[in-house]
């Protein structure tokens, strides 16, 4: 076993790895950016080293600096966590070159699954079913459009090197294809330095079910059952659970065996996840399933697998990386109860889920719950990294029990200081359709209106104002509580400075970077016309004209960093 490892990551996954290492007697080295110098994971590691400015490109993505720190501090291995460099082939090779063990699969295995088109061809050879589509090298817009028409609408454009919903666009008709393709290619280039895409048939009623696999360096591969990740918004997972509700045993066994074949096909060792799309348009009993991708790393949602198996997957990673055989064989593994994970984000459900920044003036979780968090009360959520505040995880004897415990956790959680999706999560787990497991990846979009209603016990912000002119809240002359009540009182929550925004002004809904600008002063624009694209926290947000007119001024250029509420465009 390693005496010391370096953790090439930040936030909650760094804390998660540190916790297991402490229990196993393995010393840890954290690396951190200037923005994270006061972060909990930096304090909790045995050693820590500054590697650069706040931007990930200058810190957590600088593999050369990270390897140098590992060597300098005498680490024997590097754990990449997830995201950042966790699936970077060159980083895995750099670790090997420096005499360090990369706690993950071989560079060859990562490479085999890195490009979705090549991975699907490999899976076909291994007898793993794949979604009908186009995975070719010809990336000309005309060829891609013709392939989309051959496949049949709707289709899904996916960045071949993508993951986490980035570089992915659904297209329902030919006239929308060009814009969606450009956007997906740009996201693929920005996030993965690769603009290539593939085209797949869009499954209308899919469930997203993934299989946790584990292999060792002695040729053994097992699966640790499935996770259902169908509760998604913009292809980003919101709630995950294990096992998948209502999944027939025959389908569970078939998917598990297919996932093992996928891992064996590339000589896989370490933790990996094989993601499948299950077409439940005609029900779950005989639903076909298709290989989507393989994530060659630990997943964000791995805690639900740990909860139903009683295993520590980080410990398994360390043992396998050090050359030990898998601790258990397939026949030794079993499902115990049900687990659910909810992702608590700094985002505003009342404003199209745009990321939020600010200081957490209150952050309290029930002591009995499993909480994986990157931050503590008083910490700042910045624009530089993913806006996830915490993962809340519960385990119950069955799904009904686990759901009841998740509702309790969410109601007992106290959070103030910035907009979050806490009320939204409470709505989701209290929804009767979700409780009945009537779920697929379109669940949130279908029920978005009722799921984004404010939670009734939420305290209104200080700038809540009455929209009813006859409301007593607008009466400054004083009034008696025992006067005849009005039958209805309508409240609206508005930004404190909303009244100061002039008609025709377009302001930034969040701090971020200007990705592209489509208009110039003097241009005539129609209502709904694209003005610019603003990116922040891995999300692209297209700003459109709220009314027709002439562009009076454009106050930003491509690549500019702008603050929240910054004036971007004026239309007259």
Buried (B, 14 or more C-beta within 10 A) or exposed (E): BBEBBBBBBBBBBBBBBBBBBBEBEBBBBBBBBBBBEEBBBBEBBBBBBBBBEBBBEBBBBBBEBBBBBBEEBEBBBBBBBBBBBBBBBEBBBBBEEBEBBBBBBBBEBBBBBBBBBBBBEBBEEBEBBBBEBBBEEEBEEEBBBBBBEEBEBBBBBBBBBBBBBBBBBEBEEEEBBEEBBBBBBBBBBBBBEBBBBBBBBBBEBBBBBBBBBBBBBEEBBBBBBBBBBBBBBEBBBBBBBBBBBBBEEEBBEEBBBBBBBBBBBBBBBBBBBBBBBBBBEEEBEEBBBBBBBBBBBBBBBBBBBBBBBEBBBBBBBBBBBBEBEBBBEBEEBEBEBBBBBBBBBBBBBEBEBBBBBBEBEEBEBBEEBBBBBBBEBEBBBBBBBBBBBBBBBBBBEEBEBBBBBBBBBBBEBEBBBBBBBBBBBBBBBBBEEBBEBEBBBEBBEEBBEEBBEBBEEEEEEEEEBBEBEEBBEEEEEEEEEEEEEEEEEEEEEEBEEEEEEEEBBBBBBBBBBBBBBBBEEEBEBEEEBBBBBBBBBBBBBBBBBBEEBEBEBBBBEEEBEBEBBBBBBBBE
